[in-house]
Amino acid sequence: MALLEIRNVTRRFGDFTAVDNVSISIEAGEFFTLLGPSGCGKTTLLRMIAGFDLPDAGQILLDGKDMVGTPPEKRPLHTVFQSYALFPHMTVADNIAFPLKMAGTTPAEISSRVREALDDVRLANFGNRFPQELSGGQKQRVAFARGLVNRPRLLLLDEPLGALDAKLREEMQIELINLQKERGVTFVFITHAQNEALALSHRIAVMNQGKVEQLDEPSRIYGFPRNRFVADFIGKISLMNAQVLEAAPSHLKLSVAGLGEVTAPSKENVKVGDTGVLAIRPEQVRISHHAEEVELKNHFIGKVQGFLYVGDVTTYLVELPNGARIEALLPNSAPGRAKFFEAGDPVAVSWRHDAGTFLND
Amino acid sequence: MRRSNIWLWSAAALAYAFLYIPLLIVVVYSFNDSKLNAEWVGFTLSWYVALFNNQEMLTAARNSLIIAVSASFLATLLGTMAGLAIHRYKLKFLPVLVFTPVAMPEILLGVALLLFFLQVLNLTLGMVSIIIAHTTFCIGFVAIIVRARLQGMDESIFEAARDLGASPWQTFRLITLPLIMPAVVAGALMSFTLSIDDFVITFFTKGVGEPILPIQIYTMIKVAVTPEVNAISTLLMLLTLTLIIIAAKLDSGILRRETK
């Protein structure tokens, strides 16, 4: 049985449907992420799981027990807030002790558990500090410690890394993965940062306008986006209008206006004549000098329009004869060299027959 | 210093002089060894001695203290609840209801309360009616200060408390109350100072009988302005000023921002 089951949950605010008939089931021990742009309903869903808001329809079951009607303090789960929500008038130790006190834990047990929790987040000497005296990363770790100290079944995390700078964020991501692995606590994590979701999660639900667009493992979400929204929202991707010429079990043959025939991996529920887009990731596109021999079937001549150098890789924007633009990514393996091609260079772009995805309109 | 600065500073200096010189004179002449507030003769504490032998004045002071303590206690209790309610339930009419007495002319409030006590409640005017009246106009001040404090706070702190296992009451006792405490104390001190020197509303709601400090002072002036009045005024000023300073220290910013 799933630890948390969200069944046909709907929440409306006036005319606006924030969460629209969502069903998700989350297993014990999972690191589950709700990913989506702001306003997609992920925070509303989280607030309903925590008990701060109630669904207009549907059920939220924890261990098979319907939680609707149970106040937040009676739910065996905790939340880590984006603002950390540490109690400013309490020391770090008192903050962490708070859920234990509320649960009626004995004072001796509390002090040993708090010490343990402080050790776990590497803040052993910070127990007597007040939250105002901590850095952002330290506050964040106190919030994690407080959320985990009385071993909840489920920890909800509302964009907990949102307020941190990029470098600290990466460190905390690794810390978060370890914390989750060690404790075996189920995490439901909310974020609008797709790279964070891909890095942390076992499974991701991509949300848009109150609905779940795709629910899958990170590599499937990235590699096989189900629709245009998911493809566009997760990572970089080039889209080209295409029509299906041939739908074989092994592959699809597409016609792309101005380019001719393109081979793409096969997909269920695609028929001859369907229109849509061919979506292809920049790292799947190979870029080479146009005179070079290219053995790949999907292979076209174009012209470099521009490039974006970010240190480890350079992304080239190539314009094809039909006016379509495609991005190609090249690692900068040669030291001291920022780019292999200049704007205006004629180049060849190619990709494997099993790269890219066809997305129906 | 630039020319415009000189003008600005002089204007400010004049305004403050206008405000504070009369007060200063009252204080200085309370130590003057003369029955007249006309010229400085010499230093004495005899007016303070006389004051502490004036039985009626002492009764008035005691009455005023009882009223101020009771009214500020009640106003703090109700005003804190009102401030919390206004902050939590975003009802349009609630702030209007609570804050109106703050803006209402005192004379209006005085007359209204008088009629209410006499005609509706059929109450005999006295200490109780004054306490109720003072509580009424102090509630708004407390509510303003408490709400201002709440507005500056991260709402998720209160949700976090619930989330971590605290009941609504525990959340209030362990989180909300300690966090708004400076505002609550500031509101109480504010109410105390407003109550102890209130004249107009007290005048309307006191009835006959018990002497009340501000009215007692007024009565004395009607007879003759003796330095005893200066002495009691100085003491009153000292008390009020101390409380205001404590209140401002406790919740600096809030007093400046919300009350004029």
Boltz contact constraints between the chains, C-beta under 6 A:
constraints:
  - contact:
      token1: [A, 50]
      token2: [B, 163]
      max_distance: 6.0
  - contact:
      token1: [A, 52]
      token2: [B, 159]
      max_distance: 6.0
  - contact:
      token1: [A, 72]
      token2: [B, 162]
      max_distance: 6.0
  - contact:
      token1: [A, 72]
      token2: [B, 163]
      max_distance: 6.0
  - contact:
      token1: [A, 73]
      token2: [B, 162]
      max_distance: 6.0
  - contact:
      token1: [A, 73]
      token2: [B, 165]
      max_distance: 6.0
  - contact:
      token1: [A, 73]
      token2: [B, 166]
      max_distance: 6.0
  - contact:
      token1: [A, 73]
      token2: [B, 167]
      max_distance: 6.0
  - contact:
      token1: [A, 78]
      token2: [B, 163]
      max_distance: 6.0
  - contact:
      token1: [A, 79]
      token2: [B, 163]
      max_distance: 6.0
  - contact:
      token1: [A, 81]
      token2: [B, 156]
      max_distance: 6.0
  - contact:
      token1: [A, 81]
      token2: [B, 160]
      max_distance: 6.0
  - contact:
      token1: [A, 83]
      token2: [B, 154]
      max_distance: 6.0
  - contact:
      token1: [A, 83]
      token2: [B, 156]
      max_distance: 6.0
  - contact:
      token1: [A, 85]
      token2: [B, 156]
      max_distance: 6.0
  - contact:
      token1: [A, 85]
      token2: [B, 157]
      max_distance: 6.0
  - contact:
      token1: [A, 85]
      token2: [B, 160]
      max_distance: 6.0
  - contact:
      token1: [A, 89]
      token2: [B, 178]
      max_distance: 6.0
  - contact:
      token1: [A, 98]
      token2: [B, 164]
      max_distance: 6.0
  - contact:
      token1: [A, 99]
      token2: [B, 164]
      max_distance: 6.0
  - contact:
      token1: [A, 99]
      token2: [B, 165]
      max_distance: 6.0
  - contact:
      token1: [A, 102]
      token2: [B, 165]
      max_distance: 6.0
  - contact:
      token1: [A, 102]
      token2: [B, 166]
      max_distance: 6.0
  - contact:
      token1: [A, 103]
      token2: [B, 165]
      max_distance: 6.0
